[in-house]
């Protein structure tokens, strides 16, 4: 294993992105998705549980980021939202399971490195929203924190590929927080399924029996067919009447 001291720097990701989350819950940033869901939860419309904590706290960080809060984010693959998506679900689950510092650090490293590994296979510019691939990293980190094995992680990532593949990127905007929220919801659902030995199988859609092939299939979509999607998105946005 990598020495703990060599990965302590990853705590900066938790510290910076959690500060954004707290700001997002306090202020009226962007679409204030996190703050709104938190308000509705207080009214009894959402459960007070781990799943809602993950969604609310992650969305709030993205709200603050996209809404212009003057706080830094720890990025992943050059994106603040991807960094938030890879970080906050792991932080929330670590708090829930009372993980010690070393376990949190290793879970964050697993999440961020998994997200980078998948993102590396995407084109430099892609119509695929990479909050989804960052969410796959988060699924890996959460599953490991909750006692999952490599197979658990592989199942969770495969289920996410069967769930949120094809979510488009239509430019940086407040609505990115919606996609972050969707991605972490998918991640949590996939982890819950995987911990119960359930997942989208290699007999369904673009998901393969091997997680590496599933990732390759997803990235092939982004590298090839979604290039035309990218041009169509630009055409639609350029012709909008504001």
C-alpha positions in Angstrom: 0.0 0.0 0.0 1.0 3.6 -0.6 2.2 5.1 2.7 -0.4 7.2 4.4 1.8 10.3 4.6 2.2 10.2 0.8 -1.5 10.8 0.3 -2.4 13.2 3.0 -2.6 15.9 0.4 -6.0 14.5 -0.6 -7.5 15.9 2.5 -7.4 19.3 0.8 -10.0 18.0 -1.6 -12.3 17.2 1.3 -11.6 20.5 3.1 -12.1 22.7 0.0 -15.1 21.0 -1.5 -16.9 20.7 1.9 -16.4 24.4 2.4 -18.1 25.0 -0.9 -20.9 22.6 0.1 -21.5 24.5 3.4 -21.5 27.8 1.5 -24.0 26.4 -1.0 -26.4 25.4 1.8 -26.1 28.9 3.4 -26.5 31.0 0.3 -28.7 31.5 -2.7 -26.2 30.2 -5.3 -27.0 29.1 -8.8 -30.1 26.9 -8.9 -29.7 26.3 -5.1 -30.6 22.7 -5.6 -28.8 21.6 -2.4 -30.4 24.3 -0.3 -33.8 23.6 -1.8 -33.7 19.9 -1.2 -32.5 20.5 2.4 -35.4 22.8 2.9 -37.9 20.3 1.5 -36.3 17.6 3.7 -36.9 19.7 6.7 -40.6 19.9 5.6 -40.8 16.1 5.6 -40.8 15.6 1.8 -37.4 13.8 1.8 -36.0 11.3 4.3 -33.3 12.3 6.7 -30.9 9.6 5.6 -27.5 9.0 4.2 -28.6 9.0 0.6 -30.2 12.4 0.9 -27.2 13.8 2.7 -25.0 12.7 -0.2 -27.2 14.3 -2.8 -27.8 17.5 -0.9 -24.2 18.2 0.2 -22.8 17.4 -3.2 -25.4 19.5 -5.1 -24.8 22.4 -2.7 -21.1 22.4 -3.5 -21.8 22.5 -7.2 -24.4 25.3 -6.7 -21.8 27.4 -5.0 -19.2 26.6 -7.6 -21.4 27.5 -10.6 -23.1 30.3 -8.9 -19.9 32.3 -8.4 -19.0 31.8 -4.8 -15.5 33.1 -4.2 -14.2 29.8 -2.8 -11.8 27.4 -4.5 -12.7 23.9 -5.5 -10.4 20.9 -5.7 -10.7 19.8 -9.3 -10.5 16.4 -10.9 -9.3 16.1 -14.6 -9.3 19.9 -14.7 -12.9 20.3 -13.6 -14.2 21.7 -10.3 -17.5 19.9 -10.7 -15.8 16.6 -11.3 -13.7 17.2 -8.2 -16.8 17.9 -6.2 -18.5 14.8 -7.5 -15.6 12.6 -6.8 -15.1 14.1 -3.3 -18.3 14.9 -1.5 -20.1 11.5 -1.6 -17.0 9.9 -0.1 -16.7 12.5 2.6 -20.4 12.1 3.6 -20.2 8.3 3.7 -16.9 8.4 5.7 -18.6 10.6 8.3 -21.5 8.2 8.5 -19.3 5.1 9.0 -16.9 7.0 11.2 -13.9 6.2 9.1 -10.5 7.2 10.5 -8.3 9.6 8.6 -6.3 7.0 6.8 -9.4 5.2 5.5 -10.9 8.4 4.3 -7.7 9.4 2.5 -7.5 6.0 0.8 -11.2 6.2 -0.2 -10.7 9.7 -1.7 -7.7 8.5 -3.6 -9.6 5.6 -5.0 -12.4 7.8 -6.0 -10.2 10.5 -7.7 -7.9 8.0 -9.4 -10.8 6.0 -10.7 -12.4 9.1 -12.1 -9.1 10.1 -13.7 -8.6 6.7 -15.2 -12.0 6.7 -16.9 -11.8 10.4 -18.0 -8.3 9.8 -19.5 -10.1 7.6 -22.1 -12.4 10.5 -23.2 -11.6 13.0 -25.9 -10.3 16.4 -24.9 -13.7 17.9 -25.8 -16.7 15.7 -25.5 -20.5 15.9 -25.5 -20.5 13.4 -22.6 -21.0 15.0 -19.2 -18.0 14.0 -17.2 -19.9 14.4 -13.9 -21.1 10.9 -14.7 -17.5 9.5 -14.9 -16.6 11.4 -11.7 -19.6 9.8 -10.1 -18.2 6.4 -11.1 -15.1 7.3 -9.1 -17.3 8.3 -6.2 -19.1 4.9 -6.4 -15.8 3.1 -6.1 -14.8 5.2 -3.0 -18.2 4.7 -1.3 -18.3 1.0 -2.0 -14.8 0.5 -0.6 -15.7 2.5 2.5 -18.7 0.3 3.1 -16.7 -2.9 3.0 -17.1 -3.7 -0.7 -14.6 -5.7 -2.7 -13.1 -5.1 -6.2 -16.1 -7.0 -7.6 -18.5 -4.7 -5.7 -16.8 -1.7 -7.2 -16.9 -3.2 -10.7 -20.6 -4.0 -10.3 -21.4 -0.4 -9.2 -19.4 1.2 -12.0 -21.1 -1.2 -14.5 -24.5 -0.2 -13.2 -23.8 3.4 -13.6 -22.7 2.9 -17.2 -26.0 1.2 -17.7 -27.8 4.1 -16.0 -26.4 7.6 -16.9 -24.4 7.0 -20.1 -25.3 9.6 -22.7 -25.9 12.5 -20.4 -24.8 15.4 -22.5 -22.5 18.4 -21.7 -24.1 21.5 -23.0 -21.6 24.0 -21.5 -20.8 25.3 -18.1 -23.9 26.7 -16.3 -25.9 26.6 -13.1 -27.6 23.5 -14.5 -24.4 21.5 -14.1 -25.4 21.1 -10.5 -28.5 19.2 -11.7 -26.2 16.8 -13.5 -23.9 16.5 -10.5 -27.0 15.6 -8.4 -28.1 13.0 -11.0 -24.7 11.5 -11.1 -24.3 11.1 -7.4 -27.8 9.7 -7.1 -26.9 7.1 -9.7 -23.7 6.3 -7.8 -25.4 5.8 -4.5 -28.1 3.6 -6.1 -25.4 1.5 -7.9 -23.5 1.0 -4.7 -26.6 -0.1 -2.8 -27.3 -2.6 -5.5 -23.7 -3.8 -5.7 -23.6 -4.4 -1.9 -26.6 -6.6 -2.4 -24.8 -8.5 -5.3 -27.1 -6.9 -7.9 -26.0 -5.0 -11.0 -26.7 -4.3 -14.6 -25.3 -7.3 -16.4 -23.2 -7.8 -19.5 -26.3 -9.1 -21.3 -27.8 -5.5 -21.2 -27.0 -2.6 -23.6 -23.5 -1.3 -23.7 -22.5 -2.9 -20.4 -20.1 -5.8 -20.8 -19.3 -8.7 -18.5 -15.9 -7.1 -17.7 -15.9 -3.6 -16.2 -12.8 -2.6 -18.3 -14.8 -3.4 -21.4 -17.8 -1.5 -20.1 -15.6 1.6 -19.6 -14.2 1.2 -23.1 -17.7 0.9 -24.5 -18.8 4.1 -22.7 -15.7 6.0 -23.9 -16.1 4.8 -27.5 -19.5 6.5 -27.5 -17.9 9.7 -26.4 -15.0 9.4 -28.8 -17.0 8.6 -31.9 -20.8 8.9 -32.1 -21.1 11.8 -29.6 -18.8 14.0 -31.7 -21.8 14.6 -33.9 -23.8 15.2 -30.8 -21.3 17.9 -29.8 -21.8 19.7 -33.1 -25.5 19.5 -32.8 -25.4 21.0 -29.2 -23.3 23.9 -30.4 -25.7 24.5 -33.3 -28.7 24.5 -31.0 -27.0 26.8 -28.5 -25.8 29.2 -31.2 -29.3 29.6 -32.6 -31.1 30.2 -29.4 -33.0 33.5 -29.0 -32.2 34.9 -25.5 
